[in-house]
């Protein structure tokens, strides 16, 4: 009985120590394990210039504009706190849309424009069938749409 | 759990339970997957590729649940010297690795049309890949040290230590910003429309029953193997 309890205590202490160590490691990883930086971090000057990285946020509705060459697009990414301009030349994924999340891979230029060489679309945790989308379209959404195409 | 300490009593329960879990799980899985293919609507943004969810989510759940089982069994083996605990942990490892691999492959297939990439080194994807590597290491370690009576202690310690990856997988999407979306279903919210969601619980139960059936089968095989070896040893000694 005694040996059993000793082993139990030992095992629990070991497990506790491992959890503690992992928790410390994970919180230390907090910044480096992030897949992408945010427009707020760019605004605060925390993002190094001309280093390969990813920038993610929501594509500002109405911000996607195509250059005269037909393959370069410019848009704004926002994270509610700040907005960052992005330039990208290439083909975007199907889910890349105004108002949805996107991840841009590239470098931040000295002029503050993020030059992307790849775009990923981000899907959020909401799953809706198509007919639900039109039924649940909020008035605000509609207003934004009308404002974009007068 | 102590009721099952005796392998013979365990076999008395496991033998009739195996076909029920196996066939029941197969039927429920078939119902869920066919419903997910033909009865549910496509998703507004993902389109038809949302249907991968009915395989991807149960596989992820079993990959993580499998290692949780290994950790619990390892603790029981180390503390209570349970004769069946090591057998259970070894039996879980292979199907656990299989479902983790299915989760990674289906996720990759979904990621290509949805995100625009097969693979990205984000927190969720990387920690899930680490889980697959942990399973492979566990299988190798348990296999290499299996000849010890009462099971391998090294494998049990590894099973317990590796469990730290499970909460990391679960909370990776909350701790770090990741490409993978955060949880759709938590205790307090559900952001999947019911018309898309309903086959998922059936798939979860079906996959889990199949998993349970496979584990019982493998436990019985491992016990039979140990029995054969013991008999051969006795014959060699005689």
Interface residues (C-beta under 8 A of the other chain):
Chain A: X4 X7 X8 X11 X14 X15 X18 X19 X22 X26 X29 X30 X33 X34 X35 X36 X38 X56 X92 X93 X94 X95 X96 X97 X100 X103 X118 X119 X120 X121 X122 X123 X124 X125 X126 X127 X128 X129 X130 X131 X132 X133
Chain B: X40 X41 X42 X43 X44 X45 X46 X50 X53 X75 X78 X79 X80 X113 X114 X115 X116 X117 X120 X121 X122 X123 X160 X161 X164 X168 X175 X176 X177 X178 X179 X181 X182 X183 X184 X191 X192 X193 X195 X196 X197
